Amino acid sequence: MASAKCFHEILELLIGLIDEICTIFLRLWHLKWEILLQFGPFLMVFLAFVTFVLWNGSVVLGAKEAHAVSPHFAQIMYFGLVTALAMAPLHLTLGRATALWRAFWRMRPMSFIKGLVVLLAGFLAVRFFSIAHPYLLADNRHYTFYLWRKFIRAHWSMKYILVPFYAYSWLSICSNLGKVQKNIWILIFFCASAAVLIPAPLIEFRYYTVPYLFLILHSQMEDDKIWFFMGTLYVVVNTFTMLMFLFRPFHWDHEPGIQRFIW
């Protein structure tokens, strides 16, 4: 009985998603000339980008071999956790965890299947597609160097212990988005974020900026305390970064000149 109910819920979800996709494509077709006119400038930018890639042979300038496209699926997991931490009053509270658990319990077994899929995807991502870029291991000017060494690589099991936190972060993000956005929007947001982050072999917080801003702009955050926390966190982190940059310089034995901490 439970399996039949679960199959019925999955089927309803798929049918609803397909209906949304069909509706969007029909709408796009009927408004094709208006859309072409509105997005014409973006199309020119896209064509220019494709021309540059064909001419340059890569999406980057400089050391192409150090920034080669890689299947770094763990990157999307890191983004989920970093985003949840940056929006802690919204995602990392006891009330939020309790509400998410109750929602899962009401929608069982479908919700548990979703959770298991996310967990499995997280374990596979960190097991087979977690990349330790040479720059990450060697450049101690970046915060990610210390996070990788002190936390993720502190013990062989640490990267697996963090998977439930990655899963919770993404489930909370999608649950919050589901209050104000359609399923197709959430799917497109995830795919677009993955398309930006997964090919990047190096872990850098700056890669998360655009997906993070899109998430903030399209999330439901009516509580002023959340905005105050995010603004305070932004000021504190950037103040700390400036202080470290200005007053904690250091030297490398193998290279002349002063080195400074940066993002």
C-alpha positions, -999 to 999 in steps of 0.1 A, spaced: 0 0 0 28 24 9 47 16 -23 15 22 -44 10 56 -26 47 65 -32 44 56 -69 13 77 -72 30 107 -56 60 104 -78 38 101 -109 18 132 -98 51 151 -93 64 141 -127 31 149 -145 30 183 -128 66 191 -138 59 180 -174 28 202 -175 48 232 -163 75 226 -189 49 222 -217 31 254 -206 64 273 -205 74 261 -240 40 269 -255 41 304 -239 76 309 -253 65 299 -287 35 323 -287 58 352 -275 88 342 -296 92 376 -313 88 396 -281 113 374 -264 138 376 -292 135 414 -291 139 415 -253 168 390 -251 185 400 -284 214 418 -265 220 387 -243 221 365 -275 249 388 -289 269 384 -256 264 346 -258 276 345 -294 306 366 -285 314 342 -257 312 312 -280 335 330 -305 360 337 -277 360 301 -265 366 288 -300 393 313 -306 410 309 -272 405 271 -269 393 275 -233 370 296 -211 400 310 -192 430 331 -199 465 324 -185 472 289 -170 446 269 -190 458 236 -176 452 247 -141 416 257 -148 405 229 -170 368 219 -169 364 191 -144 335 170 -131 336 186 -96 301 175 -84 310 180 -48 312 217 -55 274 220 -56 273 203 -21 297 229 -8 276 257 -22 245 244 -4 262 244 30 279 278 26 246 293 15 228 278 45 255 291 68 253 326 53 215 325 58 217 307 92 186 323 108 165 309 79 180 274 76 200 265 106 177 268 135 159 242 157 125 256 146 135 252 109 148 217 114 116 207 133 94 222 106 113 204 79 111 171 97 73 175 102 68 183 66 88 152 57 68 130 81 35 143 67 46 135 31 61 101 38 72 79 21 78 103 -8 98 127 13 120 100 27 128 89 -9 138 124 -18 160 126 13 177 93 5 183 104 -31 199 136 -19 221 117 6 231 91 -20 240 118 -45 260 136 -18 280 105 -9 287 97 -45 297 133 -52 323 135 -23 335 99 -29 342 101 -67 339 137 -77 357 156 -49 387 174 -64 417 186 -44 431 212 -68 469 218 -65 462 255 -58 439 246 -30 466 224 -14 495 249 -18 482 285 -17 479 294 20 467 329 12 431 317 8 406 308 35 397 276 16 432 263 21 426 262 59 390 250 57 401 221 35 431 211 57 415 217 91 380 204 84 373 185 52 407 167 53 411 166 90 402 129 89 392 105 60 357 102 74 351 140 77 340 145 41 314 118 46 302 131 80 295 165 62 272 149 36 241 150 58 247 187 64 250 192 27 217 173 21 199 192 49 211 225 34 198 218 0 165 203 12 160 234 34 168 257 5 144 239 -19 117 238 7 119 275 13 120 282 -24 89 260 -28 69 285 -8 72 312 -35 85 295 -66 72 267 -89 90 233 -92 103 242 -126 119 274 -113 136 254 -85 148 228 -110 162 255 -134 179 273 -105 196 241 -94 207 231 -129 220 267 -136 239 267 -103 253 233 -111 263 244 -146 283 273 -131 299 255 -102 305 218 -112 330 225 -140 352 246 -117 379 224 -101 390 250 -76 370 257 -45 365 295 -43 338 314 -24 336 340 -52 322 313 -75 291 311 -53 283 348 -55 259 349 -84 239 318 -75 238 331 -39 224 365 -49 198 349 -72 188 327 -42 184 356 -19 164 376 -44 139 348 -50 136 334 -15 109 342 11 126 363 38 101 386 54 118 386 88 140 417 93 162 397 117 174 375 88 183 406 68 200 421 98 220 389 104 231 386 68 241 423 67 261 420 100 278 388 88 288 405 55 303 434 74 321 412 100 336 388 73 348 416 51 362 436 80 381 406 92 393 400 56 406 436 53 423 435 87 440 402 78 451 416 44 465 448 59 480 438 92 489 401 88 513 399 59 537 370 56 565 356 34 571 325 14 606 310 15 605 301 -22 593 334 -35 603 370 -28 579 397 -17 551 400 8 521 377 7 487 386 21 455 368 30 427 371 4 394 354 -4 
